[in-house]
Amino acid sequence: MVQILKGEATGLGDFISSKCKGVLGDIRDGKASEKQIEELKKQFAGVKGVGSKTDNGAKVLTLRNADNATITFKVKKEGEDFKVIEMTIKAGAAKKGR
């Protein structure tokens, strides 16, 4: 996903499962539009790791972006490699002022 931040979506297909849908499926298949890539770049602005856990054999990696949205990746071993099987982005709650 770091490649997306640099504007390089090529080569990511090797890391995205054939089961993955949505924008990641489009990237894997080489069908992602410039608009989709630009939107992902915006979503990944100021991203920081929050944590990780294991869920039904999949590694779940959680990130938070500059807009306080949560980006979650599910990664699972397929053959010899680990691949992204799912990505979700949930809008963050507004930060409370004091």
Buried (B, 14 or more C-beta within 10 A) or exposed (E): BEEBEEEEBEEBBEBBBEEBEEBBBBBBEEEBEEEBBEEBBEBBEEBEEEEEEEEEEBBBBBBBBEEEBBBBBBBBEEEEEBBBBBBEBEEEEEEEEE
